[in-house]
Amino acid sequence: MEVSDEFKNRLGKLSTKLAEEPAALPMQKVEPVQQVQKKIVEEPEEEITQFNVKIPASLMKKIKLKAVEQDINIKDMVAQILIEYFKNG
């Protein structure tokens, strides 16, 4: 396939432009979205297993809101609640 003269001309202009105007660095500033938080609940040394339960949607909404307010994930919140329950029981 033959390269057209127009393409060669455009390509030549691009290389000249790049040589004359070097890119300003950094082109994009990268910042973390949020700080990494420490785990609130220490995970036990033992094997972790999955725990699924069905709960009312209204209760799940309350759990999610509380987790956001306390800046904790739901897994850690539920684990902490259950740890406290069995300490007192």
PDB file of N, CA, C and O in Angstrom:
ATOM      1  N   MET A   1       0.849  -1.180   0.000  1.00  0.00           N
ATOM      2  CA  MET A   1       0.000   0.000   0.000  1.00  0.00           C
ATOM      3  C   MET A   1       0.894   1.243   0.000  1.00  0.00           C
ATOM      4  O   MET A   1       1.839   1.344   0.783  1.00  0.00           O
ATOM      5  N   GLU A   2       0.589   2.149  -0.859  1.00  0.00           N
ATOM      6  CA  GLU A   2       1.420   3.334  -1.025  1.00  0.00           C
ATOM      7  C   GLU A   2       0.923   4.457  -0.112  1.00  0.00           C
ATOM      8  O   GLU A   2      -0.283   4.673   0.011  1.00  0.00           O
ATOM      9  N   VAL A   3       1.847   5.163   0.522  1.00  0.00           N
ATOM     10  CA  VAL A   3       1.507   6.271   1.415  1.00  0.00           C
ATOM     11  C   VAL A   3       1.377   7.530   0.571  1.00  0.00           C
ATOM     12  O   VAL A   3       2.251   7.840  -0.239  1.00  0.00           O
ATOM     13  N   SER A   4       0.275   8.254   0.767  1.00  0.00           N
ATOM     14  CA  SER A   4       0.033   9.467  -0.033  1.00  0.00           C
ATOM     15  C   SER A   4       0.963  10.599   0.391  1.00  0.00           C
ATOM     16  O   SER A   4       1.471  10.626   1.512  1.00  0.00           O
ATOM     17  N   ASP A   5       1.168  11.516  -0.521  1.00  0.00           N
ATOM     18  CA  ASP A   5       2.009  12.685  -0.241  1.00  0.00           C
ATOM     19  C   ASP A   5       1.386  13.549   0.843  1.00  0.00           C
ATOM     20  O   ASP A   5       2.099  14.137   1.656  1.00  0.00           O
ATOM     21  N   GLU A   6       0.078  13.628   0.860  1.00  0.00           N
ATOM     22  CA  GLU A   6      -0.615  14.439   1.876  1.00  0.00           C
ATOM     23  C   GLU A   6      -0.338  13.885   3.277  1.00  0.00           C
ATOM     24  O   GLU A   6      -0.091  14.642   4.216  1.00  0.00           O
ATOM     25  N   PHE A   7      -0.382  12.553   3.404  1.00  0.00           N
ATOM     26  CA  PHE A   7      -0.118  11.927   4.700  1.00  0.00           C
ATOM     27  C   PHE A   7       1.318  12.186   5.138  1.00  0.00           C
ATOM     28  O   PHE A   7       1.563  12.512   6.300  1.00  0.00           O
ATOM     29  N   LYS A   8       2.262  12.044   4.220  1.00  0.00           N
ATOM     30  CA  LYS A   8       3.670  12.300   4.535  1.00  0.00           C
ATOM     31  C   LYS A   8       3.868  13.745   4.990  1.00  0.00           C
ATOM     32  O   LYS A   8       4.619  14.006   5.929  1.00  0.00           O
ATOM     33  N   ASN A   9       3.193  14.682   4.320  1.00  0.00           N
ATOM     34  CA  ASN A   9       3.299  16.099   4.653  1.00  0.00           C
ATOM     35  C   ASN A   9       2.746  16.358   6.067  1.00  0.00           C
ATOM     36  O   ASN A   9       3.360  17.071   6.860  1.00  0.00           O
ATOM     37  N   ARG A  10       1.573  15.765   6.368  1.00  0.00           N
ATOM     38  CA  ARG A  10       0.963  15.953   7.694  1.00  0.00           C
ATOM     39  C   ARG A  10       1.823  15.341   8.793  1.00  0.00           C
ATOM     40  O   ARG A  10       1.965  15.909   9.875  1.00  0.00           O
ATOM     41  N   LEU A  11       2.393  14.176   8.501  1.00  0.00           N
ATOM     42  CA  LEU A  11       3.244  13.505   9.465  1.00  0.00           C
ATOM     43  C   LEU A  11       4.512  14.318   9.729  1.00  0.00           C
ATOM     44  O   LEU A  11       4.970  14.412  10.868  1.00  0.00           O
ATOM     45  N   GLY A  12       5.067  14.895   8.684  1.00  0.00           N
ATOM     46  CA  GLY A  12       6.256  15.733   8.830  1.00  0.00           C
ATOM     47  C   GLY A  12       5.981  16.953   9.682  1.00  0.00           C
ATOM     48  O   GLY A  12       6.812  17.338  10.505  1.00  0.00           O
ATOM     49  N   LYS A  13       4.803  17.576   9.490  1.00  0.00           N
ATOM     50  CA  LYS A  13       4.432  18.747  10.301  1.00  0.00           C
ATOM     51  C   LYS A  13       4.280  18.372  11.767  1.00  0.00           C
ATOM     52  O   LYS A  13       4.627  19.156  12.650  1.00  0.00           O
ATOM     53  N   LEU A  14       3.761  17.174  12.032  1.00  0.00           N
ATOM     54  CA  LEU A  14       3.576  16.732  13.412  1.00  0.00           C
ATOM     55  C   LEU A  14       4.918  16.577  14.118  1.00  0.00           C
ATOM     56  O   LEU A  14       5.078  17.026  15.253  1.00  0.00           O
ATOM     57  N   SER A  15       5.875  15.948  13.460  1.00  0.00           N
ATOM     58  CA  SER A  15       7.181  15.761  14.089  1.00  0.00           C
ATOM     59  C   SER A  15       7.868  17.100  14.342  1.00  0.00           C
ATOM     60  O   SER A  15       8.555  17.260  15.351  1.00  0.00           O
ATOM     61  N   THR A  16       7.692  18.065  13.436  1.00  0.00           N
ATOM     62  CA  THR A  16       8.265  19.397  13.619  1.00  0.00           C
ATOM     63  C   THR A  16       7.616  20.082  14.816  1.00  0.00           C
ATOM     64  O   THR A  16       8.295  20.703  15.634  1.00  0.00           O
ATOM     65  N   LYS A  17       6.299  19.961  14.908  1.00  0.00           N
ATOM     66  CA  LYS A  17       5.567  20.589  16.017  1.00  0.00           C
ATOM     67  C   LYS A  17       5.991  19.980  17.355  1.00  0.00           C
ATOM     68  O   LYS A  17       6.177  20.702  18.335  1.00  0.00           O
ATOM     69  N   LEU A  18       6.140  18.664  17.397  1.00  0.00           N
ATOM     70  CA  LEU A  18       6.560  18.001  18.638  1.00  0.00           C
ATOM     71  C   LEU A  18       7.965  18.418  19.041  1.00  0.00           C
ATOM     72  O   LEU A  18       8.248  18.568  20.230  1.00  0.00           O
ATOM     73  N   ALA A  19       8.847  18.608  18.068  1.00  0.00           N
ATOM     74  CA  ALA A  19      10.218  19.012  18.362  1.00  0.00           C
ATOM     75  C   ALA A  19      10.269  20.447  18.869  1.00  0.00           C
ATOM     76  O   ALA A  19      11.085  20.770  19.733  1.00  0.00           O
ATOM     77  N   GLU A  20       9.406  21.310  18.340  1.00  0.00           N
ATOM     78  CA  GLU A  20       9.409  22.723  18.724  1.00  0.00           C
ATOM     79  C   GLU A  20       8.693  22.974  20.046  1.00  0.00           C
ATOM     80  O   GLU A  20       9.088  23.861  20.803  1.00  0.00           O
ATOM     81  N   GLU A  21       7.649  22.206  20.330  1.00  0.00           N
ATOM     82  CA  GLU A  21       6.837  22.414  21.529  1.00  0.00           C
ATOM     83  C   GLU A  21       6.831  21.151  22.387  1.00  0.00           C
ATOM     84  O   GLU A  21       5.906  20.346  22.276  1.00  0.00           O
ATOM     85  N   PRO A  22       7.829  20.959  23.231  1.00  0.00           N
ATOM     86  CA  PRO A  22       7.836  19.763  24.072  1.00  0.00           C
ATOM     87  C   PRO A  22       6.666  19.798  25.059  1.00  0.00           C
ATOM     88  O   PRO A  22       6.215  20.864  25.476  1.00  0.00           O
ATOM     89  N   ALA A  23       6.198  18.628  25.413  1.00  0.00           N
ATOM     90  CA  ALA A  23       5.055  18.514  26.327  1.00  0.00           C
ATOM     91  C   ALA A  23       5.449  18.981  27.720  1.00  0.00           C
ATOM     92  O   ALA A  23       6.544  18.691  28.202  1.00  0.00           O
ATOM     93  N   ALA A  24       4.545  19.705  28.356  1.00  0.00           N
ATOM     94  CA  ALA A  24       4.766  20.142  29.732  1.00  0.00           C
ATOM     95  C   ALA A  24       4.430  18.983  30.662  1.00  0.00           C
ATOM     96  O   ALA A  24       3.342  18.412  30.588  1.00  0.00           O
ATOM     97  N   LEU A  25       5.361  18.643  31.526  1.00  0.00           N
ATOM     98  CA  LEU A  25       5.136  17.534  32.449  1.00  0.00           C
ATOM     99  C   LEU A  25       4.965  18.051  33.856  1.00  0.00           C
ATOM    100  O   LEU A  25       5.613  19.046  34.178  1.00  0.00           O
ATOM    101  N   PRO A  26       4.182  17.495  34.700  1.00  0.00           N
ATOM    102  CA  PRO A  26       3.303  16.377  34.412  1.00  0.00           C
ATOM    103  C   PRO A  26       2.061  16.842  33.648  1.00  0.00           C
ATOM    104  O   PRO A  26       1.556  17.944  33.862  1.00  0.00           O
ATOM    105  N   MET A  27       1.598  16.001  32.780  1.00  0.00           N
ATOM    106  CA  MET A  27       0.420  16.335  31.992  1.00  0.00           C
ATOM    107  C   MET A  27      -0.850  16.174  32.814  1.00  0.00           C
ATOM    108  O   MET A  27      -1.846  16.855  32.570  1.00  0.00           O
ATOM    109  N   GLN A  28      -0.809  15.269  33.790  1.00  0.00           N
ATOM    110  CA  GLN A  28      -1.970  15.027  34.633  1.00  0.00           C
ATOM    111  C   GLN A  28      -1.489  14.854  36.067  1.00  0.00           C
ATOM    112  O   GLN A  28      -0.541  14.113  36.325  1.00  0.00           O
ATOM    113  N   LYS A  29      -2.140  15.534  36.989  1.00  0.00           N
ATOM    114  CA  LYS A  29      -1.786  15.411  38.394  1.00  0.00           C
ATOM    115  C   LYS A  29      -2.597  14.273  38.992  1.00  0.00           C
ATOM    116  O   LYS A  29      -3.811  14.213  38.800  1.00  0.00           O
ATOM    117  N   VAL A  30      -1.951  13.380  39.704  1.00  0.00           N
ATOM    118  CA  VAL A  30      -2.615  12.227  40.302  1.00  0.00           C
ATOM    119  C   VAL A  30      -2.629  12.416  41.807  1.00  0.00           C
ATOM    120  O   VAL A  30      -1.588  12.619  42.432  1.00  0.00           O
ATOM    121  N   GLU A  31      -3.819  12.347  42.381  1.00  0.00           N
ATOM    122  CA  GLU A  31      -3.975  12.461  43.827  1.00  0.00           C
ATOM    123  C   GLU A  31      -4.832  11.310  44.323  1.00  0.00           C
ATOM    124  O   GLU A  31      -5.743  10.881  43.614  1.00  0.00           O
ATOM    125  N   PRO A  32      -4.570  10.796  45.517  1.00  0.00           N
ATOM    126  CA  PRO A  32      -5.417   9.711  46.037  1.00  0.00           C
ATOM    127  C   PRO A  32      -6.826  10.219  46.306  1.00  0.00           C
ATOM    128  O   PRO A  32      -7.023  11.365  46.712  1.00  0.00           O
ATOM    129  N   VAL A  33      -7.796   9.354  46.074  1.00  0.00           N
ATOM    130  CA  VAL A  33      -9.194   9.714  46.296  1.00  0.00           C
ATOM    131  C   VAL A  33      -9.467   9.826  47.780  1.00  0.00           C
ATOM    132  O   VAL A  33     -10.121  10.769  48.224  1.00  0.00           O
ATOM    133  N   GLN A  34      -8.978   8.884  48.541  1.00  0.00           N
ATOM    134  CA  GLN A  34      -9.149   8.928  49.984  1.00  0.00           C
ATOM    135  C   GLN A  34      -7.982   8.202  50.637  1.00  0.00           C
ATOM    136  O   GLN A  34      -7.289   7.405  50.005  1.00  0.00           O
ATOM    137  N   GLN A  35      -7.788   8.488  51.884  1.00  0.00           N
ATOM    138  CA  GLN A  35      -6.706   7.835  52.597  1.00  0.00           C
ATOM    139  C   GLN A  35      -7.106   6.398  52.915  1.00  0.00           C
ATOM    140  O   GLN A  35      -8.282   6.091  53.116  1.00  0.00           O
ATOM    141  N   VAL A  36      -6.116   5.539  52.955  1.00  0.00           N
ATOM    142  CA  VAL A  36      -6.373   4.151  53.314  1.00  0.00           C
ATOM    143  C   VAL A  36      -6.604   4.109  54.818  1.00  0.00           C
ATOM    144  O   VAL A  36      -5.790   4.586  55.608  1.00  0.00           O
ATOM    145  N   GLN A  37      -7.729   3.530  55.186  1.00  0.00           N
ATOM    146  CA  GLN A  37      -8.029   3.471  56.614  1.00  0.00           C
ATOM    147  C   GLN A  37      -7.578   2.142  57.206  1.00  0.00           C
ATOM    148  O   GLN A  37      -7.538   1.119  56.523  1.00  0.00           O
ATOM    149  N   LYS A  38      -7.242   2.181  58.485  1.00  0.00           N
ATOM    150  CA  LYS A  38      -6.860   0.970  59.174  1.00  0.00           C
ATOM    151  C   LYS A  38      -8.106   0.122  59.405  1.00  0.00           C
ATOM    152  O   LYS A  38      -9.213   0.643  59.536  1.00  0.00           O
ATOM    153  N   LYS A  39      -7.911  -1.165  59.451  1.00  0.00           N
ATOM    154  CA  LYS A  39      -9.037  -2.046  59.746  1.00  0.00           C
ATOM    155  C   LYS A  39      -9.449  -1.822  61.190  1.00  0.00           C
ATOM    156  O   LYS A  39      -8.611  -1.758  62.089  1.00  0.00           O
ATOM    157  N   ILE A  40     -10.741  -1.705  61.395  1.00  0.00           N
ATOM    158  CA  ILE A  40     -11.257  -1.490  62.735  1.00  0.00           C
ATOM    159  C   ILE A  40     -11.329  -2.816  63.487  1.00  0.00           C
ATOM    160  O   ILE A  40     -11.069  -2.881  64.688  1.00  0.00           O
ATOM    161  N   VAL A  41     -11.684  -3.861  62.764  1.00  0.00           N
ATOM    162  CA  VAL A  41     -11.806  -5.186  63.375  1.00  0.00           C
ATOM    163  C   VAL A  41     -10.593  -6.006  62.963  1.00  0.00           C
ATOM    164  O   VAL A  41     -10.296  -6.140  61.776  1.00  0.00           O
ATOM    165  N   GLU A  42      -9.902  -6.550  63.945  1.00  0.00           N
ATOM    166  CA  GLU A  42      -8.780  -7.427  63.651  1.00  0.00           C
ATOM    167  C   GLU A  42      -9.334  -8.743  63.134  1.00  0.00           C
ATOM    168  O   GLU A  42     -10.163  -9.375  63.789  1.00  0.00           O
ATOM    169  N   GLU A  43      -8.875  -9.154  61.963  1.00  0.00           N
ATOM    170  CA  GLU A  43      -9.339 -10.426  61.429  1.00  0.00           C
ATOM    171  C   GLU A  43      -8.652 -11.547  62.185  1.00  0.00           C
ATOM    172  O   GLU A  43      -7.444 -11.493  62.412  1.00  0.00           O
ATOM    173  N   PRO A  44      -9.403 -12.558  62.576  1.00  0.00           N
ATOM    174  CA  PRO A  44      -8.810 -13.661  63.332  1.00  0.00           C
ATOM    175  C   PRO A  44      -7.830 -14.454  62.470  1.00  0.00           C
ATOM    176  O   PRO A  44      -7.885 -14.418  61.241  1.00  0.00           O
ATOM    177  N   GLU A  45      -6.937 -15.168  63.147  1.00  0.00           N
ATOM    178  CA  GLU A  45      -5.950 -15.986  62.452  1.00  0.00           C
ATOM    179  C   GLU A  45      -6.610 -17.181  61.778  1.00  0.00           C
ATOM    180  O   GLU A  45      -6.044 -17.770  60.856  1.00  0.00           O
ATOM    181  N   GLU A  46      -7.788 -17.533  62.230  1.00  0.00           N
ATOM    182  CA  GLU A  46      -8.453 -18.715  61.685  1.00  0.00           C
ATOM    183  C   GLU A  46      -9.035 -18.439  60.298  1.00  0.00           C
ATOM    184  O   GLU A  46      -9.062 -17.300  59.831  1.00  0.00           O
ATOM    185  N   GLU A  47      -9.487 -19.482  59.670  1.00  0.00           N
ATOM    186  CA  GLU A  47     -10.046 -19.394  58.328  1.00  0.00           C
ATOM    187  C   GLU A  47     -11.300 -18.512  58.323  1.00  0.00           C
ATOM    188  O   GLU A  47     -12.106 -18.549  59.254  1.00  0.00           O
ATOM    189  N   ILE A  48     -11.444 -17.730  57.270  1.00  0.00           N
ATOM    190  CA  ILE A  48     -12.612 -16.860  57.109  1.00  0.00           C
ATOM    191  C   ILE A  48     -13.649 -17.611  56.288  1.00  0.00           C
ATOM    192  O   ILE A  48     -13.315 -18.290  55.317  1.00  0.00           O
ATOM    193  N   THR A  49     -14.910 -17.485  56.685  1.00  0.00           N
ATOM    194  CA  THR A  49     -15.993 -18.130  55.954  1.00  0.00           C
ATOM    195  C   THR A  49     -17.058 -17.110  55.589  1.00  0.00           C
ATOM    196  O   THR A  49     -17.162 -16.053  56.212  1.00  0.00           O
ATOM    197  N   GLN A  50     -17.837 -17.433  54.588  1.00  0.00           N
ATOM    198  CA  GLN A  50     -18.885 -16.514  54.146  1.00  0.00           C
ATOM    199  C   GLN A  50     -20.139 -16.728  54.983  1.00  0.00           C
ATOM    200  O   GLN A  50     -20.445 -17.853  55.378  1.00  0.00           O
ATOM    201  N   PHE A  51     -20.866 -15.639  55.254  1.00  0.00           N
ATOM    202  CA  PHE A  51     -22.053 -15.662  56.106  1.00  0.00           C
ATOM    203  C   PHE A  51     -23.147 -14.875  55.390  1.00  0.00           C
ATOM    204  O   PHE A  51     -23.063 -13.653  55.269  1.00  0.00           O
ATOM    205  N   ASN A  52     -24.167 -15.577  54.919  1.00  0.00           N
ATOM    206  CA  ASN A  52     -25.250 -14.921  54.185  1.00  0.00           C
ATOM    207  C   ASN A  52     -26.541 -15.025  54.975  1.00  0.00           C
ATOM    208  O   ASN A  52     -26.896 -16.100  55.459  1.00  0.00           O
ATOM    209  N   VAL A  53     -27.238 -13.917  55.105  1.00  0.00           N
ATOM    210  CA  VAL A  53     -28.546 -13.910  55.764  1.00  0.00           C
ATOM    211  C   VAL A  53     -29.484 -13.014  54.980  1.00  0.00           C
ATOM    212  O   VAL A  53     -29.057 -12.072  54.311  1.00  0.00           O
ATOM    213  N   LYS A  54     -30.765 -13.320  55.073  1.00  0.00           N
ATOM    214  CA  LYS A  54     -31.767 -12.463  54.452  1.00  0.00           C
ATOM    215  C   LYS A  54     -32.367 -11.596  55.557  1.00  0.00           C
ATOM    216  O   LYS A  54     -32.820 -12.094  56.587  1.00  0.00           O
ATOM    217  N   ILE A  55     -32.356 -10.278  55.312  1.00  0.00           N
ATOM    218  CA  ILE A  55     -32.897  -9.325  56.283  1.00  0.00           C
ATOM    219  C   ILE A  55     -33.826  -8.368  55.543  1.00  0.00           C
ATOM    220  O   ILE A  55     -33.754  -8.246  54.320  1.00  0.00           O
ATOM    221  N   PRO A  56     -34.703  -7.686  56.291  1.00  0.00           N
ATOM    222  CA  PRO A  56     -35.589  -6.716  55.639  1.00  0.00           C
ATOM    223  C   PRO A  56     -34.784  -5.608  54.958  1.00  0.00           C
ATOM    224  O   PRO A  56     -33.733  -5.194  55.448  1.00  0.00           O
ATOM    225  N   ALA A  57     -35.296  -5.140  53.823  1.00  0.00           N
ATOM    226  CA  ALA A  57     -34.622  -4.092  53.051  1.00  0.00           C
ATOM    227  C   ALA A  57     -34.438  -2.827  53.878  1.00  0.00           C
ATOM    228  O   ALA A  57     -33.421  -2.144  53.755  1.00  0.00           O
ATOM    229  N   SER A  58     -35.423  -2.510  54.723  1.00  0.00           N
ATOM    230  CA  SER A  58     -35.326  -1.297  55.545  1.00  0.00           C
ATOM    231  C   SER A  58     -34.161  -1.391  56.535  1.00  0.00           C
ATOM    232  O   SER A  58     -33.487  -0.397  56.807  1.00  0.00           O
ATOM    233  N   LEU A  59     -33.934  -2.594  57.071  1.00  0.00           N
ATOM    234  CA  LEU A  59     -32.815  -2.792  57.993  1.00  0.00           C
ATOM    235  C   LEU A  59     -31.489  -2.665  57.248  1.00  0.00           C
ATOM    236  O   LEU A  59     -30.538  -2.079  57.765  1.00  0.00           O
ATOM    237  N   MET A  60     -31.426  -3.212  56.040  1.00  0.00           N
ATOM    238  CA  MET A  60     -30.196  -3.110  55.254  1.00  0.00           C
ATOM    239  C   MET A  60     -29.877  -1.656  54.950  1.00  0.00           C
ATOM    240  O   MET A  60     -28.713  -1.254  54.964  1.00  0.00           O
ATOM    241  N   LYS A  61     -30.898  -0.875  54.678  1.00  0.00           N
ATOM    242  CA  LYS A  61     -30.686   0.554  54.411  1.00  0.00           C
ATOM    243  C   LYS A  61     -30.092   1.243  55.637  1.00  0.00           C
ATOM    244  O   LYS A  61     -29.184   2.064  55.509  1.00  0.00           O
ATOM    245  N   LYS A  62     -30.603   0.911  56.825  1.00  0.00           N
ATOM    246  CA  LYS A  62     -30.076   1.486  58.067  1.00  0.00           C
ATOM    247  C   LYS A  62     -28.622   1.075  58.283  1.00  0.00           C
ATOM    248  O   LYS A  62     -27.797   1.886  58.705  1.00  0.00           O
ATOM    249  N   ILE A  63     -28.315  -0.186  57.992  1.00  0.00           N
ATOM    250  CA  ILE A  63     -26.947  -0.681  58.159  1.00  0.00           C
ATOM    251  C   ILE A  63     -25.995   0.084  57.240  1.00  0.00           C
ATOM    252  O   ILE A  63     -24.919   0.512  57.660  1.00  0.00           O
ATOM    253  N   LYS A  64     -26.401   0.248  55.992  1.00  0.00           N
ATOM    254  CA  LYS A  64     -25.548   0.960  55.033  1.00  0.00           C
ATOM    255  C   LYS A  64     -25.322   2.402  55.456  1.00  0.00           C
ATOM    256  O   LYS A  64     -24.200   2.904  55.381  1.00  0.00           O
ATOM    257  N   LEU A  65     -26.389   3.077  55.904  1.00  0.00           N
ATOM    258  CA  LEU A  65     -26.250   4.470  56.340  1.00  0.00           C
ATOM    259  C   LEU A  65     -25.315   4.584  57.543  1.00  0.00           C
ATOM    260  O   LEU A  65     -24.473   5.480  57.599  1.00  0.00           O
ATOM    261  N   LYS A  66     -25.466   3.680  58.492  1.00  0.00           N
ATOM    262  CA  LYS A  66     -24.632   3.703  59.694  1.00  0.00           C
ATOM    263  C   LYS A  66     -23.167   3.427  59.331  1.00  0.00           C
ATOM    264  O   LYS A  66     -22.257   4.034  59.895  1.00  0.00           O
ATOM    265  N   ALA A  67     -22.954   2.519  58.398  1.00  0.00           N
ATOM    266  CA  ALA A  67     -21.590   2.207  57.970  1.00  0.00           C
ATOM    267  C   ALA A  67     -20.931   3.424  57.331  1.00  0.00           C
ATOM    268  O   ALA A  67     -19.753   3.691  57.567  1.00  0.00           O
ATOM    269  N   VAL A  68     -21.686   4.159  56.526  1.00  0.00           N
ATOM    270  CA  VAL A  68     -21.145   5.369  55.899  1.00  0.00           C
ATOM    271  C   VAL A  68     -20.858   6.423  56.960  1.00  0.00           C
ATOM    272  O   VAL A  68     -19.811   7.069  56.919  1.00  0.00           O
ATOM    273  N   GLU A  69     -21.768   6.605  57.904  1.00  0.00           N
ATOM    274  CA  GLU A  69     -21.575   7.592  58.981  1.00  0.00           C
ATOM    275  C   GLU A  69     -20.312   7.286  59.782  1.00  0.00           C
ATOM    276  O   GLU A  69     -19.568   8.197  60.145  1.00  0.00           O
ATOM    277  N   GLN A  70     -20.069   6.002  60.056  1.00  0.00           N
ATOM    278  CA  GLN A  70     -18.924   5.604  60.878  1.00  0.00           C
ATOM    279  C   GLN A  70     -17.670   5.333  60.050  1.00  0.00           C
ATOM    280  O   GLN A  70     -16.624   4.996  60.605  1.00  0.00           O
ATOM    281  N   ASP A  71     -17.765   5.475  58.729  1.00  0.00           N
ATOM    282  CA  ASP A  71     -16.640   5.238  57.822  1.00  0.00           C
ATOM    283  C   ASP A  71     -16.055   3.847  58.047  1.00  0.00           C
ATOM    284  O   ASP A  71     -14.849   3.692  58.239  1.00  0.00           O
ATOM    285  N   ILE A  72     -16.920   2.845  58.020  1.00  0.00           N
ATOM    286  CA  ILE A  72     -16.537   1.454  58.227  1.00  0.00           C
ATOM    287  C   ILE A  72     -17.268   0.621  57.184  1.00  0.00           C
ATOM    288  O   ILE A  72     -18.369   0.982  56.768  1.00  0.00           O
ATOM    289  N   ASN A  73     -16.677  -0.479  56.758  1.00  0.00           N
ATOM    290  CA  ASN A  73     -17.402  -1.318  55.813  1.00  0.00           C
ATOM    291  C   ASN A  73     -18.349  -2.243  56.571  1.00  0.00           C
ATOM    292  O   ASN A  73     -18.167  -2.506  57.760  1.00  0.00           O
ATOM    293  N   ILE A  74     -19.351  -2.724  55.867  1.00  0.00           N
ATOM    294  CA  ILE A  74     -20.416  -3.514  56.494  1.00  0.00           C
ATOM    295  C   ILE A  74     -19.851  -4.798  57.091  1.00  0.00           C
ATOM    296  O   ILE A  74     -20.283  -5.218  58.164  1.00  0.00           O
ATOM    297  N   LYS A  75     -18.897  -5.423  56.419  1.00  0.00           N
ATOM    298  CA  LYS A  75     -18.289  -6.659  56.928  1.00  0.00           C
ATOM    299  C   LYS A  75     -17.690  -6.427  58.319  1.00  0.00           C
ATOM    300  O   LYS A  75     -17.928  -7.207  59.241  1.00  0.00           O
ATOM    301  N   ASP A  76     -16.921  -5.359  58.460  1.00  0.00           N
ATOM    302  CA  ASP A  76     -16.303  -5.065  59.751  1.00  0.00           C
ATOM    303  C   ASP A  76     -17.354  -4.700  60.801  1.00  0.00           C
ATOM    304  O   ASP A  76     -17.229  -5.073  61.967  1.00  0.00           O
ATOM    305  N   MET A  77     -18.389  -3.970  60.379  1.00  0.00           N
ATOM    306  CA  MET A  77     -19.434  -3.578  61.319  1.00  0.00           C
ATOM    307  C   MET A  77     -20.151  -4.802  61.881  1.00  0.00           C
ATOM    308  O   MET A  77     -20.334  -4.915  63.093  1.00  0.00           O
ATOM    309  N   VAL A  78     -20.551  -5.708  61.011  1.00  0.00           N
ATOM    310  CA  VAL A  78     -21.270  -6.905  61.455  1.00  0.00           C
ATOM    311  C   VAL A  78     -20.368  -7.778  62.322  1.00  0.00           C
ATOM    312  O   VAL A  78     -20.809  -8.311  63.341  1.00  0.00           O
ATOM    313  N   ALA A  79     -19.121  -7.922  61.924  1.00  0.00           N
ATOM    314  CA  ALA A  79     -18.190  -8.723  62.721  1.00  0.00           C
ATOM    315  C   ALA A  79     -18.030  -8.137  64.119  1.00  0.00           C
ATOM    316  O   ALA A  79     -18.021  -8.882  65.098  1.00  0.00           O
ATOM    317  N   GLN A  80     -17.902  -6.816  64.228  1.00  0.00           N
ATOM    318  CA  GLN A  80     -17.747  -6.169  65.537  1.00  0.00           C
ATOM    319  C   GLN A  80     -18.995  -6.352  66.401  1.00  0.00           C
ATOM    320  O   GLN A  80     -18.895  -6.611  67.600  1.00  0.00           O
ATOM    321  N   ILE A  81     -20.157  -6.216  65.791  1.00  0.00           N
ATOM    322  CA  ILE A  81     -21.414  -6.410  66.532  1.00  0.00           C
ATOM    323  C   ILE A  81     -21.497  -7.830  67.069  1.00  0.00           C
ATOM    324  O   ILE A  81     -21.870  -8.035  68.224  1.00  0.00           O
ATOM    325  N   LEU A  82     -21.155  -8.812  66.243  1.00  0.00           N
ATOM    326  CA  LEU A  82     -21.232 -10.201  66.689  1.00  0.00           C
ATOM    327  C   LEU A  82     -20.174 -10.526  67.739  1.00  0.00           C
ATOM    328  O   LEU A  82     -20.444 -11.287  68.668  1.00  0.00           O
ATOM    329  N   ILE A  83     -18.985  -9.966  67.607  1.00  0.00           N
ATOM    330  CA  ILE A  83     -17.936 -10.161  68.625  1.00  0.00           C
ATOM    331  C   ILE A  83     -18.417  -9.606  69.962  1.00  0.00           C
ATOM    332  O   ILE A  83     -18.285 -10.270  70.990  1.00  0.00           O
ATOM    333  N   GLU A  84     -18.966  -8.410  69.957  1.00  0.00           N
ATOM    334  CA  GLU A  84     -19.474  -7.799  71.203  1.00  0.00           C
ATOM    335  C   GLU A  84     -20.620  -8.629  71.791  1.00  0.00           C
ATOM    336  O   GLU A  84     -20.700  -8.803  73.007  1.00  0.00           O
ATOM    337  N   TYR A  85     -21.492  -9.130  70.944  1.00  0.00           N
ATOM    338  CA  TYR A  85     -22.640  -9.930  71.411  1.00  0.00           C
ATOM    339  C   TYR A  85     -22.152 -11.167  72.135  1.00  0.00           C
ATOM    340  O   TYR A  85     -22.654 -11.488  73.212  1.00  0.00           O
ATOM    341  N   PHE A  86     -21.183 -11.868  71.566  1.00  0.00           N
ATOM    342  CA  PHE A  86     -20.715 -13.104  72.184  1.00  0.00           C
ATOM    343  C   PHE A  86     -19.801 -12.860  73.374  1.00  0.00           C
ATOM    344  O   PHE A  86     -19.652 -13.749  74.213  1.00  0.00           O
ATOM    345  N   LYS A  87     -19.185 -11.690  73.477  1.00  0.00           N
ATOM    346  CA  LYS A  87     -18.417 -11.347  74.684  1.00  0.00           C
ATOM    347  C   LYS A  87     -19.351 -11.190  75.874  1.00  0.00           C
ATOM    348  O   LYS A  87     -19.031 -11.630  76.978  1.00  0.00           O
ATOM    349  N   ASN A  88     -20.491 -10.572  75.658  1.00  0.00           N
ATOM    350  CA  ASN A  88     -21.441 -10.271  76.730  1.00  0.00           C
ATOM    351  C   ASN A  88     -22.386 -11.438  76.990  1.00  0.00           C
ATOM    352  O   ASN A  88     -23.044 -11.464  78.030  1.00  0.00           O
ATOM    353  N   GLY A  89     -22.471 -12.387  76.091  1.00  0.00           N
ATOM    354  CA  GLY A  89     -23.448 -13.476  76.209  1.00  0.00           C
ATOM    355  C   GLY A  89     -22.862 -14.652  76.814  1.00  0.00           C
ATOM    356  O   GLY A  89     -23.544 -15.661  76.989  1.00  0.00           O
TER     357      GLY A  89
END
